[in-house]
Amino acid sequence: MSDCCSIKSPAKAGTNNCPECGQPGKSVETKTLKQMVQPCHLELVNKPGFLFCRSADCDVVYFHPDGDCLRKPDMRVRVGLKETEDPVPICYCFGFTEAMAVEEIRATGKCTIPQRITAEIKAGNCACEIRNPQGSCCLGNVNAAVKKVMKVMAAKTSGALT
């Protein structure tokens, strides 16, 4: 069995908190899991009850109260919340990345990605419950990422002026 298919079980099972970082997990539907995991994990994710670990610093992406853990290498996609190097996905339905937000802010001083996504949502063109590893709308994550980028860029600009 390759490394991508090895499941590292934590020492402590039976909780809805991530066994690695202790943060509460968020329930995720099986249809989301099946889109996210490497093919060798498809059988495992048939089991209901997996939770998403929202901690950016934790390598665990999904965990089950019975002790099974799926980590970043077990995924077919990069989990933006857990990535620090480009490309950092911020929208899975339309392919927006943090670098795209940076580029737009540098060029125009603002970022229209959230508005563009909102228009696509209104048009019925999103599938966040399947494409987003969290199994829910990514707009909150997108807005947070844009806000973070703008803050970092403002700090760099003000630092360059002093």
C-alpha atoms as an extended CHARMM CRD file, in Angstrom:
* protein
*
       162  EXT
         1         1  MET       CA              0.0000000000        0.0000000000        0.0000000000  PROA      1               0.0000000000
         2         2  SER       CA              1.3740000000        3.4460000000       -0.9170000000  PROA      2               0.0000000000
         3         3  ASP       CA              1.7420000000        6.2960000000        1.5730000000  PROA      3               0.0000000000
         4         4  CYS       CA             -1.3080000000        8.0020000000        0.1150000000  PROA      4               0.0000000000
         5         5  CYS       CA             -3.4410000000        5.1200000000        1.2830000000  PROA      5               0.0000000000
         6         6  SER       CA             -2.1620000000        4.7580000000        4.8110000000  PROA      6               0.0000000000
         7         7  ILE       CA             -4.5110000000        5.9450000000        7.5130000000  PROA      7               0.0000000000
         8         8  LYS       CA             -2.8950000000        7.1220000000       10.6770000000  PROA      8               0.0000000000
         9         9  SER       CA             -5.2690000000        6.6000000000       13.5520000000  PROA      9               0.0000000000
        10        10  PRO       CA             -4.9300000000        8.9000000000       16.5220000000  PROA      10              0.0000000000
        11        11  ALA       CA             -4.3420000000        7.7030000000       20.0260000000  PROA      11              0.0000000000
        12        12  LYS       CA             -7.6480000000        9.0630000000       21.3290000000  PROA      12              0.0000000000
        13        13  ALA       CA            -10.9150000000        8.1940000000       19.5770000000  PROA      13              0.0000000000
        14        14  GLY       CA            -14.5640000000        8.8040000000       20.4180000000  PROA      14              0.0000000000
        15        15  THR       CA            -14.7720000000       12.6100000000       20.2870000000  PROA      15              0.0000000000
        16        16  ASN       CA            -16.0240000000       15.2460000000       17.8680000000  PROA      16              0.0000000000
        17        17  ASN       CA            -12.8090000000       17.2000000000       18.3900000000  PROA      17              0.0000000000
        18        18  CYS       CA             -9.8270000000       16.7100000000       16.1090000000  PROA      18              0.0000000000
        19        19  PRO       CA             -7.5620000000       14.1290000000       17.7290000000  PROA      19              0.0000000000
        20        20  GLU       CA             -4.4860000000       16.0460000000       16.6390000000  PROA      20              0.0000000000
        21        21  CYS       CA             -5.2660000000       19.7020000000       17.4510000000  PROA      21              0.0000000000
        22        22  GLY       CA             -8.3350000000       19.3830000000       19.6840000000  PROA      22              0.0000000000
        23        23  GLN       CA            -10.5040000000       21.7740000000       17.6770000000  PROA      23              0.0000000000
        24        24  PRO       CA            -14.1900000000       20.9140000000       17.1760000000  PROA      24              0.0000000000
        25        25  GLY       CA            -14.9410000000       19.2900000000       13.8310000000  PROA      25              0.0000000000
        26        26  LYS       CA            -17.5840000000       20.2810000000       11.3030000000  PROA      26              0.0000000000
        27        27  SER       CA            -19.8480000000       17.5790000000        9.8970000000  PROA      27              0.0000000000
        28        28  VAL       CA            -19.2840000000       16.7750000000        6.2160000000  PROA      28              0.0000000000
        29        29  GLU       CA            -21.4780000000       14.8070000000        3.8390000000  PROA      29              0.0000000000
        30        30  THR       CA            -20.2450000000       11.6220000000        2.1910000000  PROA      30              0.0000000000
        31        31  LYS       CA            -20.6710000000       13.1460000000       -1.2840000000  PROA      31              0.0000000000
        32        32  THR       CA            -18.1290000000       15.8320000000       -0.3530000000  PROA      32              0.0000000000
        33        33  LEU       CA            -15.6610000000       13.2990000000        1.0260000000  PROA      33              0.0000000000
        34        34  LYS       CA            -15.8760000000       11.1370000000       -2.0960000000  PROA      34              0.0000000000
        35        35  GLN       CA            -14.8570000000       14.1240000000       -4.2250000000  PROA      35              0.0000000000
        36        36  MET       CA            -11.9420000000       15.0510000000       -1.9780000000  PROA      36              0.0000000000
        37        37  VAL       CA            -10.1180000000       11.8510000000       -1.0830000000  PROA      37              0.0000000000
        38        38  GLN       CA             -7.6480000000        9.7670000000       -3.0630000000  PROA      38              0.0000000000
        39        39  PRO       CA             -9.3770000000        6.7660000000       -4.6930000000  PROA      39              0.0000000000
        40        40  CYS       CA             -7.8670000000        4.3560000000       -2.1930000000  PROA      40              0.0000000000
        41        41  HSD       CA             -9.9690000000        5.9920000000        0.5640000000  PROA      41              0.0000000000
        42        42  LEU       CA            -13.3630000000        5.7840000000       -1.1650000000  PROA      42              0.0000000000
        43        43  GLU       CA            -14.3980000000        2.6980000000        0.7930000000  PROA      43              0.0000000000
        44        44  LEU       CA            -13.4910000000        4.2750000000        4.1190000000  PROA      44              0.0000000000
        45        45  VAL       CA            -15.5140000000        7.4500000000        3.5370000000  PROA      45              0.0000000000
        46        46  ASN       CA            -18.6980000000        5.4300000000        2.9680000000  PROA      46              0.0000000000
        47        47  LYS       CA            -18.8490000000        5.3760000000        6.7650000000  PROA      47              0.0000000000
        48        48  PRO       CA            -21.0290000000        8.2890000000        7.9520000000  PROA      48              0.0000000000
        49        49  GLY       CA            -19.8540000000       10.6680000000       10.6420000000  PROA      49              0.0000000000
        50        50  PHE       CA            -16.6240000000       12.1920000000        9.2870000000  PROA      50              0.0000000000
        51        51  LEU       CA            -15.8110000000       15.6990000000       10.4410000000  PROA      51              0.0000000000
        52        52  PHE       CA            -13.7120000000       18.4640000000        8.8640000000  PROA      52              0.0000000000
        53        53  CYS       CA            -10.8660000000       19.9410000000       10.9360000000  PROA      53              0.0000000000
        54        54  ARG       CA            -10.9140000000       23.7240000000       10.4430000000  PROA      54              0.0000000000
        55        55  SER       CA             -7.5480000000       24.3610000000       12.0770000000  PROA      55              0.0000000000
        56        56  ALA       CA             -5.1270000000       25.8660000000        9.5570000000  PROA      56              0.0000000000
        57        57  ASP       CA             -2.0980000000       24.5080000000       11.4240000000  PROA      57              0.0000000000
        58        58  CYS       CA             -3.3180000000       20.9020000000       11.5940000000  PROA      58              0.0000000000
        59        59  ASP       CA             -2.3980000000       18.2650000000        8.9870000000  PROA      59              0.0000000000
        60        60  VAL       CA             -5.6770000000       16.3820000000        9.6070000000  PROA      60              0.0000000000
        61        61  VAL       CA             -8.3610000000       17.2980000000        7.0760000000  PROA      61              0.0000000000
        62        62  TYR       CA            -11.0970000000       14.8240000000        8.0460000000  PROA      62              0.0000000000
        63        63  PHE       CA            -11.4730000000       12.6410000000       11.1010000000  PROA      63              0.0000000000
        64        64  HSD       CA            -14.0180000000       10.1790000000       12.4160000000  PROA      64              0.0000000000
        65        65  PRO       CA            -14.9930000000        9.8170000000       16.0760000000  PROA      65              0.0000000000
        66        66  ASP       CA            -13.9480000000        6.1440000000       15.8730000000  PROA      66              0.0000000000
        67        67  GLY       CA            -10.3310000000        7.1900000000       15.2700000000  PROA      67              0.0000000000
        68        68  ASP       CA             -9.7970000000        7.2560000000       11.4860000000  PROA      68              0.0000000000
        69        69  CYS       CA             -7.9700000000       10.3180000000       10.1590000000  PROA      69              0.0000000000
        70        70  LEU       CA             -7.4740000000       11.5670000000        6.6240000000  PROA      70              0.0000000000
        71        71  ARG       CA             -4.6390000000       14.0480000000        6.1520000000  PROA      71              0.0000000000
        72        72  LYS       CA             -3.5250000000       16.4880000000        3.4780000000  PROA      72              0.0000000000
        73        73  PRO       CA             -1.6500000000       13.8190000000        1.4520000000  PROA      73              0.0000000000
        74        74  ASP       CA             -4.8610000000       11.7400000000        1.3860000000  PROA      74              0.0000000000
        75        75  MET       CA             -6.6710000000       14.4720000000       -0.5880000000  PROA      75              0.0000000000
        76        76  ARG       CA             -7.0600000000       14.8690000000       -4.3340000000  PROA      76              0.0000000000
        77        77  VAL       CA             -7.1560000000       18.6760000000       -4.0130000000  PROA      77              0.0000000000
        78        78  ARG       CA             -5.2330000000       21.2590000000       -2.0480000000  PROA      78              0.0000000000
        79        79  VAL       CA             -7.2080000000       22.3500000000        1.0000000000  PROA      79              0.0000000000
        80        80  GLY       CA             -6.8290000000       26.1410000000        0.9270000000  PROA      80              0.0000000000
        81        81  LEU       CA             -7.4450000000       26.6150000000        4.6230000000  PROA      81              0.0000000000
        82        82  LYS       CA             -4.4390000000       24.3710000000        5.3330000000  PROA      82              0.0000000000
        83        83  GLU       CA             -2.0470000000       25.7060000000        2.6740000000  PROA      83              0.0000000000
        84        84  THR       CA              0.5110000000       28.4820000000        2.9070000000  PROA      84              0.0000000000
        85        85  GLU       CA              2.2420000000       28.2040000000       -0.4800000000  PROA      85              0.0000000000
        86        86  ASP       CA              0.7840000000       28.9890000000       -3.9150000000  PROA      86              0.0000000000
        87        87  PRO       CA             -1.5320000000       27.9800000000       -5.2700000000  PROA      87              0.0000000000
        88        88  VAL       CA             -3.7950000000       28.4780000000       -2.2560000000  PROA      88              0.0000000000
        89        89  PRO       CA             -7.3580000000       27.7940000000       -3.3880000000  PROA      89              0.0000000000
        90        90  ILE       CA            -10.0210000000       30.1240000000       -2.0180000000  PROA      90              0.0000000000
        91        91  CYS       CA            -12.9000000000       29.1210000000       -4.3210000000  PROA      91              0.0000000000
        92        92  TYR       CA            -13.2640000000       25.5680000000       -5.5840000000  PROA      92              0.0000000000
        93        93  CYS       CA            -16.2210000000       26.1120000000       -7.9260000000  PROA      93              0.0000000000
        94        94  PHE       CA            -14.6280000000       28.8380000000      -10.0280000000  PROA      94              0.0000000000
        95        95  GLY       CA            -10.9170000000       28.2450000000       -9.4440000000  PROA      95              0.0000000000
        96        96  PHE       CA             -9.9860000000       31.4640000000       -7.6530000000  PROA      96              0.0000000000
        97        97  THR       CA             -6.7470000000       31.4540000000       -5.6710000000  PROA      97              0.0000000000
        98        98  GLU       CA             -5.1960000000       33.7570000000       -3.1120000000  PROA      98              0.0000000000
        99        99  ALA       CA             -2.5900000000       34.7690000000       -5.7290000000  PROA      99              0.0000000000
       100       100  MET       CA             -5.3960000000       35.9520000000       -8.0300000000  PROA      100             0.0000000000
       101       101  ALA       CA             -6.7040000000       38.1740000000       -5.2400000000  PROA      101             0.0000000000
       102       102  VAL       CA             -3.2160000000       39.5890000000       -4.6530000000  PROA      102             0.0000000000
       103       103  GLU       CA             -2.7700000000       40.2780000000       -8.3590000000  PROA      103             0.0000000000
       104       104  GLU       CA             -6.1110000000       42.0760000000       -8.6530000000  PROA      104             0.0000000000
       105       105  ILE       CA             -5.4770000000       44.1800000000       -5.5420000000  PROA      105             0.0000000000
       106       106  ARG       CA             -2.0230000000       45.1630000000       -6.8270000000  PROA      106             0.0000000000
       107       107  ALA       CA             -3.4800000000       46.1480000000      -10.1940000000  PROA      107             0.0000000000
       108       108  THR       CA             -6.6460000000       47.9260000000       -9.0590000000  PROA      108             0.0000000000
       109       109  GLY       CA             -6.4720000000       48.4900000000       -5.3170000000  PROA      109             0.0000000000
       110       110  LYS       CA             -9.5150000000       46.2860000000       -4.7390000000  PROA      110             0.0000000000
       111       111  CYS       CA            -10.7280000000       42.7390000000       -5.2390000000  PROA      111             0.0000000000
       112       112  THR       CA            -13.9350000000       41.8300000000       -7.0750000000  PROA      112             0.0000000000
       113       113  ILE       CA            -13.6430000000       38.0690000000       -6.5740000000  PROA      113             0.0000000000
       114       114  PRO       CA            -16.3290000000       37.9380000000       -3.8280000000  PROA      114             0.0000000000
       115       115  GLN       CA            -18.7860000000       39.8630000000       -6.0040000000  PROA      115             0.0000000000
       116       116  ARG       CA            -18.0490000000       37.6530000000       -9.0060000000  PROA      116             0.0000000000
       117       117  ILE       CA            -18.6490000000       34.5300000000       -6.9210000000  PROA      117             0.0000000000
       118       118  THR       CA            -21.8670000000       36.0100000000       -5.5030000000  PROA      118             0.0000000000
       119       119  ALA       CA            -23.1340000000       36.6120000000       -9.0460000000  PROA      119             0.0000000000
       120       120  GLU       CA            -22.3490000000       32.9980000000       -9.9710000000  PROA      120             0.0000000000
       121       121  ILE       CA            -24.1390000000       31.7490000000       -6.8360000000  PROA      121             0.0000000000
       122       122  LYS       CA            -27.2150000000       33.8190000000       -7.7420000000  PROA      122             0.0000000000
       123       123  ALA       CA            -27.0850000000       32.3130000000      -11.2390000000  PROA      123             0.0000000000
       124       124  GLY       CA            -27.1120000000       28.8200000000       -9.6840000000  PROA      124             0.0000000000
       125       125  ASN       CA            -23.6170000000       27.9540000000      -10.8770000000  PROA      125             0.0000000000
       126       126  CYS       CA            -21.9020000000       26.7890000000       -7.7130000000  PROA      126             0.0000000000
       127       127  ALA       CA            -21.4650000000       23.3520000000       -6.1600000000  PROA      127             0.0000000000
       128       128  CYS       CA            -19.6830000000       24.1650000000       -2.9100000000  PROA      128             0.0000000000
       129       129  GLU       CA            -21.2740000000       21.2600000000       -1.0500000000  PROA      129             0.0000000000
       130       130  ILE       CA            -19.3520000000       18.9510000000       -3.3810000000  PROA      130             0.0000000000
       131       131  ARG       CA            -16.2970000000       20.9220000000       -4.5220000000  PROA      131             0.0000000000
       132       132  ASN       CA            -15.3170000000       22.7020000000       -1.2970000000  PROA      132             0.0000000000
       133       133  PRO       CA            -13.5080000000       20.3980000000        1.1730000000  PROA      133             0.0000000000
       134       134  GLN       CA            -15.5500000000       21.9670000000        3.9790000000  PROA      134             0.0000000000
       135       135  GLY       CA            -18.7550000000       20.9140000000        2.2280000000  PROA      135             0.0000000000
       136       136  SER       CA            -20.2850000000       24.3740000000        2.4540000000  PROA      136             0.0000000000
       137       137  CYS       CA            -20.2650000000       27.7450000000        0.7170000000  PROA      137             0.0000000000
       138       138  CYS       CA            -16.7660000000       29.1650000000        0.3510000000  PROA      138             0.0000000000
       139       139  LEU       CA            -17.7900000000       32.8360000000        0.3020000000  PROA      139             0.0000000000
       140       140  GLY       CA            -16.9320000000       33.3640000000        3.9780000000  PROA      140             0.0000000000
       141       141  ASN       CA            -13.4690000000       31.8980000000        3.3840000000  PROA      141             0.0000000000
       142       142  VAL       CA            -13.0550000000       34.0140000000        0.2400000000  PROA      142             0.0000000000
       143       143  ASN       CA            -13.9830000000       37.2250000000        2.0760000000  PROA      143             0.0000000000
       144       144  ALA       CA            -11.6100000000       36.3430000000        4.9320000000  PROA      144             0.0000000000
       145       145  ALA       CA             -8.7760000000       35.6020000000        2.4710000000  PROA      145             0.0000000000
       146       146  VAL       CA             -9.3170000000       38.8870000000        0.6080000000  PROA      146             0.0000000000
       147       147  LYS       CA             -9.4100000000       40.8120000000        3.8910000000  PROA      147             0.0000000000
       148       148  LYS       CA             -6.1610000000       39.1140000000        5.0040000000  PROA      148             0.0000000000
       149       149  VAL       CA             -4.4500000000       39.8750000000        1.6820000000  PROA      149             0.0000000000
       150       150  MET       CA             -5.5320000000       43.5230000000        1.8060000000  PROA      150             0.0000000000
       151       151  LYS       CA             -4.2740000000       43.8530000000        5.3940000000  PROA      151             0.0000000000
       152       152  VAL       CA             -0.8850000000       42.2970000000        4.5240000000  PROA      152             0.0000000000
       153       153  MET       CA             -0.5160000000       44.4700000000        1.4330000000  PROA      153             0.0000000000
       154       154  ALA       CA             -1.4780000000       47.6150000000        3.3820000000  PROA      154             0.0000000000
       155       155  ALA       CA              1.1000000000       46.7630000000        6.0590000000  PROA      155             0.0000000000
       156       156  LYS       CA              3.7850000000       46.2910000000        3.3910000000  PROA      156             0.0000000000
       157       157  THR       CA              2.8730000000       49.5860000000        1.7580000000  PROA      157             0.0000000000
       158       158  SER       CA              2.8760000000       51.5240000000        5.0400000000  PROA      158             0.0000000000
       159       159  GLY       CA              6.1520000000       49.8130000000        6.0220000000  PROA      159             0.0000000000
       160       160  ALA       CA              7.7150000000       50.8980000000        2.7350000000  PROA      160             0.0000000000
       161       161  LEU       CA              6.6750000000       54.5050000000        3.3690000000  PROA      161             0.0000000000
       162       162  THR       CA              8.3060000000       54.7420000000        6.8040000000  PROA      162             0.0000000000
